[in-house]
Amino acid sequence: MLKTITLSIVKTIVVATTFGGALTFFDVPFIQAFISAICVQFIFFFIWNTVSSNLFQSRIEQEETERIKAYAQQGVDADCAYCAKPNFIPVRFDEKNEFECQHCDKTNSVYINITTAQVTDILDRDSLSVTSYITEKFDAKEKAKNSDDE
């Protein structure tokens, strides 16, 4: 840390000295040019660091948001094997699935069981309504009664 600060101060002085020396050819006093160059460097790099820091922070927040979205897509609610309290945990197929309980701080292993099922067609809701069922039964009885009468 001290080495970085010292290096930064040396670079600032070298740039200011070079700038001050160059301006002496234009009849500008060296000390004025030197101090001006140091001030300009401090102002410029303050603005530069502020802007880059804000952009960096924005990028970190954006990546954190994306990570949380991905985490939510691959998570599951699971009860702790020790205290039976629920925990929302990430589930991945490419690594060992373990989690520390948020309540009792004990480590749990997660085992995943995959089951397959046949795809079924959704039945038409209107054909299953009670009213249509009763109407069909009533019509069937009426037809049977009319055919018996003939």
N, C-alpha and C positions, 0 to 999 in steps of 0.2 A: 504494500500500500504506500509506504513512504517512498519507495523506489519509483512508483508510478507518478506520484505527486512531484517528486524532484525532476523527473524526466519531462513532465509537462511544463514546469516552470522554466527549465533550461530551453525547451523548444520555443516558448513564448518570448524569452529574452533574445534568443538568436533571431527570430523573425522580426522582432521590434528593432534590434540593432541593424539588421540588413535594411529594413525599411527606412530607418532614420538615416543611415549612411547614404542610401540612394537619394533621399530628399535633400541632402546637403548640396548636391549638384544643382539644385533649383533654388539655392539661397534660403532654405528653410533651416532654422536652427535645429541641431541634432537632438537636443533634449526635448524640444516640443514634438518632433516627429516620433521619437522613441516613446514618449508617454502617450501620444495619440495612438500609436500602433498597439500598445499594450491595452489601452481602453477599448479600441475597436475589436481586438481579439477576444477580450472578456465578454463584450456585448454580443458579438457574433456567435461565440461558442455557447453562451448562455441560451440564446434563442435556438441554436442548433440542438443543444441537449434537451431543451424543453419540448421542442417539436418531435424529436426522435423518441423521447421518453413517452410522450402521449401516443404516438403511433404504435410504439411497442406495447404499451398497456392495452390499447384498443385491440391489437392483434391477439394478445394473451386472452383477453376477455372473450373474443370471438372463438378462439380455439377451445376455451373452457366450455363455452356454450355448446359447441359441436361435440365435445367429449361427453358432456352431460346427456345430450340427446342420444348419443350412441350407447351410453351406459343404461339409459332408461329403456332402450329397445332390447337390450340383452339382459335385463334384470328379471328377478323373480322374487316374490315374497316367500320366505322360508322360515319355519319356526326353529329356534335354537334347540339342539338336542339335549342341552343341559337344563335350561330354565323355561323352555317352551314358549318364549316370547318371540313375536314376529320380527324379522329383519329383511330389509330389501337388499338383495345381494346381486352382484354381476355374475353371469353365467357365460363361460367361454368353452368352446370345444377344443381349443388348441393349447390349453394349459390346465394344471391341476386346480380344481375348484374347492377352495377353502375360504372361510370367512371367520372373523372374530365377532362374536355377539356384541351388539351395541349395549346390551344390558348387563351381562355378567362377564364380559371380556374373555370368554373361553373360545378356543378354536374349534370350529366345526368343519367336517368334510361334507361335500355335496356330491351325491350320486344321482346321475340322470338316467331315467328309464324312458325309452322311446317306444311308443306303441303305434301301430298302423291300424287303419280302419278303411272300410269300403266307402266310396263316395256315394251318397244317396241323393235322390231327387227330392226337392221340397214339394210337398203335396199342396194342391190348390186349397186355399183356406175356405173358399166359398163352398166347396163340395163337402167340407167337414162340419159345416155349421149345423147346429141342432135344429134350426128351423127347416133347413132343406132336408135333413134326415127325417124329421117328422112328416113333412109334406110328402116325401117319397113313399114312406110307409103307409100314409093315409091313402095316397093315390093307388098304391098296390092293392090295398084292402078293398077300395072302391071298385077297381077293375075286377078283382076276384069275385066280389059280391055281384057285380053286373053280369059277369060271365056265368055265374051260378043261376041267376034269375032267368037267363035265356034258355 
